[in-house]
Amino acid sequence: MLETGMVFKIAGIVICSVLMVILGRVDRKRKLLPGIKLLFQILISLIIIYFGVKIEFLRAPSSSSSMGGYFYLSYLSVPLTIIWLISITNSISQEDELGDITPYIVFIASLTFLVVSLVQRQGLILAEALSLIMAVISFIFIKYIPPGKFSSYYMSFGFMLAVIAIVGVSKSTAALTLLIPLLILGVPIIDSSYSIVASYASQENPTVEKYPFFSGSGSKSRLRQKLQSYGFSAQGANITIIGVSIYLSLSALIISIYQNFYLLITLTAFGWMVFELLKNKVRSEELIIGRDILTNRIQLFQVGIDQVDNQKTIQKIEEFIVSKKPHQIVTPDTLAVLRARKDPEYHAILESADLVTPDGAGILWAATILNYPLVERVTGIDIIHNICRLAAKKEYSLYLLGSYPGVAGEAALNLTRKYPGIKIAGTHHGYFSGEDFQNCEDVKNSNSNSNKNNKEEEEVVAEIKEKRPDILLVGMGVPKQEKWISKNLDKLDVPVCMGVGGSFDVLSGRIPRAPLWMQRHGMEWIYRSIKQPNRAFRTLALFYFIWLVILGKTVYSLKEED
């Protein structure tokens, strides 16, 4: 059986909640003056105080404080309760200005109040029951009620949340629970406070703005307007506000469990840093993803990638060969995209390249996640095999340049066996400079004169130009091969020049390619990391790329669309 005092309190809550619903509906229809509405809210607050719902004490910061560890409010109880009830009521009711996300905020707050009460095990059955009821009602509004249709109920929603905080969390014996309601209701409180401050700061109409709380200016949300001024879209502002509300509620739950003030500071600082990161990313002009109409390329983190498949790629390559003019092809993977963000020279080469194909599975994944899907993965090794088929059929010639001494020759031999009739104009290793000379033991043992090796690059360029191949494959690694091709493109005068990374090692048979099923599922990088442990550190860069895509997706969904 319920105690008489509890029954009396429940009756008061029911009566006052009905009165708030009536006030909200009347205000919705007749647009009551803010002063009149405020007087009715005070009257309803006094009624519920009469029924026993009021802030009587607060937990002291230390249990060693006087009066048994509590601050008893005595004569401050009534005014403090009225201020709390009206502040939360109006804070929640003005959420209607935020794009009808009030039910979401009420649902989050109600659920958090319920969980916090259960976690603290204070036996506050009334608070838990009210929290559950409000969570169910707000969920029904979210799921089944058209946005804004019954916004006149929002005032009563705010009133009930304020009541839950009074009869529940604020009376808990936990040391930091005074802050928990402020965290749970942080978004509407911040919004209403900011709106009032912004109204005072506004000089557009001093007469009207002199008393914003009574003039109604404070009921106009400024938080959403501020977010949109940063570049957030209307939907992005709503998502951000809901996200902040969830984060503050989770923080309140954590604090209710661990009761650590320093943890509260840490959570607050972390949340602020995340918000600042998103805000700065939204405000920045950095292109996350888009489509360049002139070049028909997808711009992924400012790196242009052609929307081609393997068939279209080989068609364009044949067009390049027929034209007899020099062209550069680049096949960037995810690591190459990351490198282009830090290497202006490499980025410029990607922008000026005649064909840029999506080599990495990560690029296809990122483009799909960011709503600009590419056709298929076009890898360097697949292009090589397609080129060889085309060359054997049309009698085009190839020159293989790169890797360690002997590797290009072995690759050429295997290609002639696999594609009868193919013409290999020549091969050469890729170690020319003094630095390369020191890093290559085969070259070092065969020739001790570094000056002679420094001149070898010019001789190779002259040899390629003399043999006039239709296609030049350069395997020096990214970005060295692209920079070398770009520097010598005009001197080489080869119709098709393409960097192929470590493909010669695969073509020569020294390093097997991943099984077909791994290739099809974009898992080739895992196989290569196993076969070449020195590449394992690149996996960390892949996780960084994933982070950039997730962050980019988040910013893309929040940003104001052009």
Summary of the structure (lengths in Angstrom):
residues: 562
radius of gyration: 34.4
end to end distance: 62.4
largest distance: 104.8
contacts: 1856
relative contact order: 0.07
helix: 66%
strand: 8%
